[in-house]
């Protein structure tokens, strides 16, 4: 049985790390570190549970099931088609890929433009043409993703972050500051919520498929071996994410002497790198953001291209990635602010559903694979997440919101947890009832058949 060498498994894990590590992953840890201050370690422990743990569970869920469609089919075929299609559109050309292109411009190009050009649309348009042309070229041959990202781009990303961190060790920025009010008490729980907001578990459903395809291209087809290698790659990627998050979080926690009330983690990183490296720090950070955005968008384009070419084979994979790049480029030119306004409500609706689906997949055999358990858990989740999504869209639902405020953890943004558990329990009871009814009916039919058989004899 063919296997992947330890070295190649390592490169696969590094490739998966780079697919996950986008601009948001650069921004969140420094912001957490700055806000948590002396409570940094407690907050980071919570952050790692959801920012690393959930995505790796997502990869493992895909590794065990084979692909997203197989996993969602456990709920219902109609749900499978709708959820899979919406997920690919959201993480693909309509939201996340364009956002990656826009962030790459904002952090990697805009700071170096003359003031008179910064607010004009032409620089962004030219930049996105170049950016998505590079994406298209990298996506043309998915089998080379292993070498181009795992062996080349990922070490560069890790190296750049290591350079910034090592410089901060030789030239300490300052002491950990006073925690903000949100982190003064129960910092670990606040960290868990911050990690949840990275929404990387959603991307895991797509990136898991990309990794499996990359492994298959290397001649490994046996399902158990594929799952084992994919899970190992997930553990490697998770370890890299943990190390990088700790480095970036430390930079944020020590930056209180440089700025007191930063708007976001991007501002913290910009200030820190400028302090450590002078004007060249902006160039270093710009390259880091461009590469982080590039690896993520490439992974998403490949995943979406493979999916859409499988359901609509009239267009080839090459045609689909061209379409995806063109659509993403057009939407990227709306600007980062507009893309975020559109993306947040949609992701708010589907992200809790993704988490519940992933968690239930690990208990599949324990509740006998009843589809009613999946359906119950997801319905309970959707009752909360869809309302939250509508609120994000500025639709007033005061009566429902006032009612939901009585649900535990609703104010913290995870009010869907209890309804999901209750829905899954109801689904299990319903599944047992249906099974008992079917079993009794089968026994009755068998008894009737047995009596009739003896009578005839």
C-alpha positions as CSV (number, residue, x, y, z in Angstrom):
1,X,0.0,0.0,0.0
2,X,1.5,3.3,-1.1
3,X,2.1,5.8,1.7
4,X,3.3,9.4,2.0
5,X,6.7,10.0,3.4
6,X,7.1,11.9,6.7
7,X,8.7,14.8,4.8
8,X,5.8,15.0,2.4
9,X,3.3,14.7,5.2
10,X,5.0,17.7,6.8
11,X,4.8,19.7,3.6
12,X,1.1,18.8,3.3
13,X,0.6,20.1,6.8
14,X,2.5,23.3,6.0
15,X,0.3,23.7,2.9
16,X,-2.8,23.4,5.0
17,X,-1.5,25.9,7.5
18,X,-0.9,28.4,4.7
19,X,-4.5,27.9,3.3
20,X,-5.9,28.7,6.7
21,X,-3.6,31.6,7.5
22,X,-5.2,34.6,5.9
23,X,-5.3,38.2,6.8
24,X,-7.8,37.7,9.6
25,X,-5.4,35.3,11.3
26,X,-2.8,38.0,11.3
27,X,-5.1,40.6,12.8
28,X,-7.0,38.8,15.5
29,X,-4.1,37.6,17.8
30,X,-2.4,41.0,18.2
31,X,-5.8,42.6,19.0
32,X,-6.4,39.9,21.6
33,X,-3.0,40.3,23.1
34,X,-3.3,44.1,23.4
35,X,-6.7,43.9,24.9
36,X,-5.9,41.1,27.3
37,X,-2.6,42.6,28.6
38,X,-1.4,40.7,31.7
39,X,-4.2,38.2,31.2
40,X,-2.8,37.3,27.8
41,X,-2.0,33.6,28.6
42,X,-5.4,32.9,30.0
43,X,-7.2,34.6,27.1
44,X,-4.9,32.9,24.5
45,X,-5.6,29.5,26.0
46,X,-9.3,30.1,25.3
47,X,-8.6,31.5,21.9
48,X,-6.7,28.5,20.8
49,X,-9.6,26.1,21.7
50,X,-11.8,27.6,19.0
51,X,-9.4,29.3,16.6
52,X,-7.3,26.1,16.2
53,X,-9.4,23.3,17.7
54,X,-12.6,23.9,15.6
55,X,-10.8,24.2,12.2
56,X,-8.8,21.0,12.8
57,X,-12.0,19.2,13.9
58,X,-13.5,20.4,10.6
59,X,-10.6,19.0,8.6
60,X,-10.9,15.7,10.5
61,X,-14.7,15.6,9.8
62,X,-14.0,15.9,6.1
63,X,-11.2,13.4,6.2
64,X,-13.5,10.8,7.8
65,X,-16.5,11.5,5.4
66,X,-14.6,12.2,2.2
67,X,-16.1,15.5,1.2
68,X,-18.6,18.2,2.3
69,X,-21.4,16.8,0.2
70,X,-21.1,13.3,1.9
71,X,-21.1,14.9,5.3
72,X,-24.2,17.1,4.6
73,X,-26.1,14.2,3.0
74,X,-26.4,12.8,6.5
75,X,-28.9,15.5,7.2
76,X,-31.0,15.4,4.0
77,X,-30.2,15.5,0.2
78,X,-31.9,18.8,-0.2
79,X,-30.1,20.3,2.7
80,X,-26.8,18.9,1.3
81,X,-27.3,20.6,-2.1
82,X,-28.3,24.0,-0.6
83,X,-25.8,24.2,2.2
84,X,-22.9,23.0,0.1
85,X,-23.8,25.4,-2.7
86,X,-24.2,28.4,-0.3
87,X,-21.0,27.6,1.5
88,X,-18.9,27.4,-1.7
89,X,-20.4,30.7,-2.9
90,X,-19.8,32.5,0.5
91,X,-16.2,31.2,0.9
92,X,-15.6,31.6,-2.8
93,X,-16.4,34.3,-5.3
94,X,-19.1,36.2,-3.5
95,X,-17.3,37.1,-0.2
96,X,-14.1,35.6,1.1
97,X,-12.0,35.5,-2.1
98,X,-12.8,39.1,-3.0
99,X,-12.1,40.1,0.6
100,X,-8.7,38.5,0.4
101,X,-7.9,40.5,-2.7
102,X,-9.1,43.7,-1.1
103,X,-7.2,43.2,2.1
104,X,-4.0,42.4,0.2
105,X,-4.4,45.8,-1.5
106,X,-5.2,47.7,1.7
107,X,-2.3,46.3,3.6
108,X,0.2,45.5,0.9
109,X,-0.1,48.3,-1.7
110,X,-2.3,51.2,-0.4
111,X,0.2,52.4,2.3
112,X,2.9,53.0,-0.4
113,X,0.7,55.0,-2.8
114,X,0.8,58.8,-3.0
115,X,-2.0,60.4,-1.0
116,X,-3.8,61.7,-4.1
117,X,-4.2,58.1,-5.4
118,X,-5.3,56.3,-2.2
119,X,-8.9,57.2,-2.5
120,X,-9.2,56.5,-6.3
121,X,-10.5,53.3,-7.7
122,X,-7.9,52.8,-10.5
123,X,-5.0,51.5,-8.2
124,X,-7.3,48.9,-6.7
125,X,-8.5,47.9,-10.2
126,X,-5.0,47.5,-11.5
127,X,-3.9,45.7,-8.4
128,X,-6.7,43.2,-8.5
129,X,-6.0,42.4,-12.2
130,X,-2.4,41.4,-11.2
131,X,-3.5,39.7,-8.0
132,X,-6.1,37.5,-9.5
133,X,-3.9,36.8,-12.6
134,X,-1.4,35.3,-10.2
135,X,-4.1,33.4,-8.4
136,X,-5.3,32.0,-11.8
137,X,-1.8,30.8,-12.7
138,X,-1.2,29.2,-9.3
139,X,-4.6,27.4,-9.5
140,X,-4.1,26.0,-13.1
141,X,-2.4,22.9,-11.8
142,X,-3.7,21.9,-8.3
143,X,-1.2,19.1,-8.1
144,X,1.6,21.7,-7.9
145,X,-0.1,23.3,-4.9
146,X,1.8,21.0,-2.7
147,X,5.2,22.3,-3.9
148,X,4.3,25.9,-4.5
149,X,2.6,26.6,-1.2
150,X,3.8,23.8,1.1
151,X,7.5,24.1,0.1
152,X,7.9,27.7,-0.9
153,X,5.2,30.2,0.3
154,X,4.6,28.7,3.7
155,X,8.3,28.8,4.8
156,X,8.4,32.5,3.6
157,X,5.3,33.3,5.7
158,X,6.7,31.5,8.8
159,X,10.1,33.1,8.3
160,X,8.7,36.7,8.1
161,X,6.7,36.3,11.3
162,X,9.7,34.7,13.0
163,X,11.9,37.7,12.0
164,X,9.4,40.1,13.5
165,X,9.1,38.1,16.7
166,X,12.9,37.5,17.1
167,X,13.5,41.2,16.6
168,X,11.0,41.9,19.4
169,X,13.0,39.5,21.7
170,X,16.3,41.3,21.0
171,X,14.6,44.7,21.3
172,X,11.7,44.4,23.8
173,X,8.8,46.6,23.1
174,X,7.4,46.9,26.6
175,X,5.6,45.1,29.4
176,X,2.2,43.5,29.2
177,X,-0.4,46.2,29.8
178,X,-3.6,46.5,31.9
179,X,-6.4,44.3,30.5
180,X,-9.4,46.0,29.0
181,X,-12.7,45.6,30.8
182,X,-13.7,42.6,28.7
183,X,-10.6,40.7,29.7
184,X,-10.4,41.6,33.4
185,X,-12.6,38.6,34.4
186,X,-13.1,35.3,32.7
187,X,-10.4,36.1,30.1
188,X,-10.4,32.5,28.9
189,X,-14.1,32.6,28.0
190,X,-13.6,35.9,26.1
191,X,-10.7,34.3,24.3
192,X,-12.9,31.4,23.3
193,X,-15.4,33.8,21.8
194,X,-12.7,35.7,19.9
195,X,-11.4,32.4,18.5
196,X,-15.0,31.5,17.5
197,X,-15.2,34.8,15.5
198,X,-12.3,33.8,13.2
199,X,-14.8,31.5,11.5
200,X,-12.0,29.2,10.3
201,X,-14.1,26.1,10.9
202,X,-16.2,27.0,7.9
203,X,-13.1,27.2,5.6
204,X,-11.9,23.8,7.0
205,X,-14.8,22.1,5.2
206,X,-13.3,23.3,1.9
207,X,-9.6,23.1,2.7
208,X,-10.0,19.5,3.9
209,X,-11.2,18.6,0.4
210,X,-8.2,20.4,-1.2
211,X,-5.8,18.5,1.0
212,X,-7.4,15.2,0.1
213,X,-7.2,16.0,-3.6
214,X,-3.5,17.0,-3.3
215,X,-2.8,13.7,-1.5
216,X,-4.7,11.7,-4.2
217,X,-2.6,13.4,-6.9
218,X,0.4,11.7,-5.2
219,X,-1.0,8.3,-5.9
220,X,-2.7,7.5,-2.6
221,X,-6.4,6.5,-3.1
222,X,-7.2,4.2,-0.2
223,X,-9.8,6.0,2.0
224,X,-8.4,5.1,5.4
225,X,-4.9,6.1,4.4
226,X,-6.3,9.4,3.0
227,X,-8.1,10.1,6.2
228,X,-5.0,9.3,8.3
229,X,-2.7,11.5,6.3
230,X,-5.2,14.4,6.2
231,X,-5.7,14.3,10.0
232,X,-1.9,14.3,10.5
233,X,-1.7,17.3,8.2
234,X,-4.4,18.9,10.3
235,X,-2.4,18.4,13.5
236,X,0.8,19.9,11.8
237,X,-1.2,22.9,10.6
238,X,-2.8,23.4,14.0
239,X,0.6,23.3,15.7
240,X,1.9,26.0,13.3
241,X,-1.2,28.1,13.9
242,X,-0.7,27.8,17.7
243,X,2.9,28.9,17.5
244,X,2.2,31.8,15.2
245,X,-0.8,33.0,17.3
246,X,1.3,33.0,20.4
247,X,4.0,35.1,18.7
248,X,1.5,37.6,17.3
249,X,-0.4,37.7,20.5
250,X,2.7,38.5,22.4
251,X,3.5,41.3,20.1
252,X,0.1,42.8,20.8
253,X,0.4,42.3,24.5
254,X,3.7,44.2,24.7
255,X,2.5,47.1,22.5
256,X,0.8,49.2,25.1
257,X,3.7,51.6,25.3
258,X,3.3,52.3,21.6
259,X,-0.4,52.8,21.3
260,X,-3.3,52.9,23.8
261,X,-6.5,52.5,21.8
262,X,-5.8,50.8,18.4
263,X,-8.7,50.3,16.0
264,X,-7.7,46.8,15.0
265,X,-4.9,44.3,14.9
266,X,-3.7,45.6,11.6
267,X,-2.9,49.0,13.2
268,X,-1.0,47.2,16.1
269,X,1.1,45.2,13.7
270,X,1.9,48.3,11.6
271,X,3.0,50.2,14.6
272,X,5.0,47.3,16.0
273,X,6.9,46.6,12.8
274,X,7.6,50.3,12.2
275,X,8.9,50.5,15.7
276,X,11.2,47.5,15.3
277,X,12.3,48.0,11.7
278,X,11.7,51.6,10.8
279,X,10.2,52.3,7.4
280,X,11.2,48.9,6.1
281,X,8.8,47.4,8.6
282,X,5.8,48.5,6.5
283,X,7.3,46.7,3.5
284,X,7.9,43.6,5.5
285,X,4.3,43.6,6.8
286,X,2.9,44.4,3.3
287,X,4.6,41.3,1.9
288,X,3.4,39.2,4.8
289,X,-0.2,40.3,4.2
290,X,-0.1,39.7,0.5
291,X,1.3,36.2,0.9
292,X,-1.2,35.3,3.6
293,X,-4.1,36.5,1.5
294,X,-2.7,34.8,-1.6
295,X,-2.4,31.4,-0.1
296,X,-5.9,31.5,1.3
297,X,-7.5,32.7,-1.9
298,X,-5.7,30.2,-4.0
299,X,-6.9,27.3,-1.8
300,X,-10.5,28.6,-2.0
301,X,-10.4,29.1,-5.8
302,X,-9.1,25.5,-6.3
303,X,-11.7,24.1,-4.0
304,X,-14.5,26.0,-5.6
305,X,-13.2,25.2,-9.1
306,X,-13.2,21.5,-8.3
307,X,-16.7,21.7,-6.8
308,X,-18.4,23.7,-9.6
309,X,-16.7,21.7,-12.3
310,X,-18.1,18.5,-10.7
311,X,-21.7,19.7,-10.5
312,X,-21.7,21.7,-13.8
313,X,-19.2,19.7,-16.0
314,X,-20.2,21.7,-19.1
315,X,-17.5,24.1,-18.0
316,X,-14.0,22.6,-17.4
317,X,-12.0,23.2,-14.2
318,X,-9.8,25.7,-16.1
319,X,-12.9,27.6,-17.2
320,X,-14.3,27.6,-13.7
321,X,-11.2,29.1,-12.0
322,X,-11.2,31.7,-14.7
323,X,-14.8,32.6,-14.0
324,X,-14.1,32.6,-10.2
325,X,-11.1,34.9,-10.6
326,X,-13.1,37.4,-12.8
327,X,-16.1,37.5,-10.5
328,X,-13.9,37.8,-7.4
329,X,-12.0,40.6,-9.0
330,X,-15.2,42.5,-9.8
331,X,-16.5,42.2,-6.3
332,X,-13.1,43.0,-4.8
333,X,-13.4,46.4,-6.5
334,X,-16.4,47.3,-4.3
335,X,-13.9,47.9,-1.6
336,X,-13.2,46.2,1.7
337,X,-15.8,48.0,3.8
338,X,-18.7,47.1,1.5
339,X,-17.6,43.5,1.3
340,X,-17.5,43.2,5.1
341,X,-21.0,44.7,5.3
342,X,-22.3,42.0,3.0
343,X,-20.3,39.1,4.4
344,X,-20.9,39.4,8.1
345,X,-24.7,38.6,8.1
346,X,-24.3,35.7,5.8
347,X,-21.4,34.1,7.7
348,X,-23.3,34.7,11.0
349,X,-26.1,32.6,9.7
350,X,-24.2,29.6,8.4
351,X,-21.2,29.4,10.7
352,X,-23.0,28.0,13.8
353,X,-24.6,25.4,11.5
354,X,-21.2,24.4,10.4
355,X,-19.9,23.9,13.9
356,X,-22.9,21.8,14.9
357,X,-22.5,19.7,11.8
358,X,-18.8,19.1,12.5
359,X,-19.4,18.2,16.2
360,X,-22.3,15.8,15.4
361,X,-20.2,14.0,12.8
362,X,-17.9,12.8,15.6
363,X,-20.8,11.3,17.5
364,X,-22.4,9.8,14.4
365,X,-22.1,6.2,15.5
366,X,-23.2,6.9,19.0
367,X,-26.6,8.2,17.9
368,X,-26.9,5.4,15.3
369,X,-26.5,7.9,12.4
370,X,-30.1,9.1,12.8
371,X,-30.7,12.0,10.3
372,X,-33.2,13.3,12.7
373,X,-30.4,14.1,15.2
374,X,-28.6,16.2,12.5
375,X,-31.9,17.9,11.5
376,X,-33.0,18.6,15.1
377,X,-29.6,20.1,16.0
378,X,-29.4,22.2,12.9
379,X,-33.0,23.5,13.2
380,X,-32.4,24.5,16.8
381,X,-29.2,26.3,15.7
382,X,-30.8,28.0,12.7
383,X,-33.6,29.5,14.9
384,X,-30.9,31.5,16.6
385,X,-28.3,32.1,13.9
386,X,-30.8,33.3,11.2
387,X,-32.2,35.9,13.6
388,X,-28.7,37.0,14.5
389,X,-28.0,37.3,10.8
390,X,-31.1,39.5,10.2
391,X,-30.0,41.7,13.2
392,X,-26.6,42.1,11.5
393,X,-28.5,43.3,8.4
394,X,-30.1,46.0,10.6
395,X,-33.6,44.4,10.4
396,X,-35.4,45.1,13.7
397,X,-36.7,42.0,15.5
398,X,-37.1,43.5,19.0
399,X,-39.8,41.0,20.2
400,X,-37.8,38.0,19.2
401,X,-34.5,39.5,20.5
402,X,-36.1,40.2,23.9
403,X,-37.3,36.7,24.0
404,X,-33.9,35.3,23.0
405,X,-32.1,37.3,25.7
406,X,-33.4,34.8,28.2
407,X,-31.5,32.0,26.4
408,X,-28.1,31.2,28.2
409,X,-25.1,32.6,26.4
410,X,-27.2,34.6,23.9
411,X,-25.7,37.9,25.0
412,X,-22.2,36.4,24.4
413,X,-23.1,35.5,20.8
414,X,-23.4,31.7,21.2
415,X,-27.1,31.5,22.2
416,X,-27.5,28.7,19.6
417,X,-25.6,26.1,21.8
418,X,-28.5,25.2,24.1
419,X,-31.2,25.0,21.3
420,X,-28.8,22.9,19.2
421,X,-28.4,20.4,22.1
422,X,-32.1,20.3,22.7
423,X,-32.8,19.9,19.0
424,X,-30.3,17.0,18.8
425,X,-31.9,15.3,21.8
426,X,-35.4,15.6,20.4
427,X,-34.0,14.3,17.1
428,X,-32.5,11.3,18.8
429,X,-35.8,10.5,20.6
430,X,-37.7,10.8,17.4
431,X,-35.2,8.6,15.6
432,X,-35.5,5.9,18.3
433,X,-39.3,6.1,18.0
434,X,-39.2,5.7,14.3
435,X,-36.8,2.8,14.6
436,X,-39.0,1.1,17.2
437,X,-42.0,1.6,15.0
438,X,-40.2,0.2,12.0
439,X,-38.9,-2.7,14.0
440,X,-42.4,-3.5,15.4
441,X,-43.9,-3.3,12.0
442,X,-41.2,-5.6,10.5
443,X,-41.8,-8.2,13.3
444,X,-45.5,-8.0,12.8
445,X,-45.2,-8.6,9.0
446,X,-42.7,-11.4,9.7
447,X,-45.1,-13.1,12.2
448,X,-48.0,-12.8,9.7
449,X,-45.8,-14.3,7.0
450,X,-44.7,-17.1,9.3
451,X,-48.3,-18.0,10.3
452,X,-49.4,-18.0,6.7
453,X,-46.5,-20.2,5.8
454,X,-47.3,-22.8,8.5
455,X,-51.0,-22.7,7.5
456,X,-50.2,-23.4,3.8
457,X,-48.0,-26.3,4.9
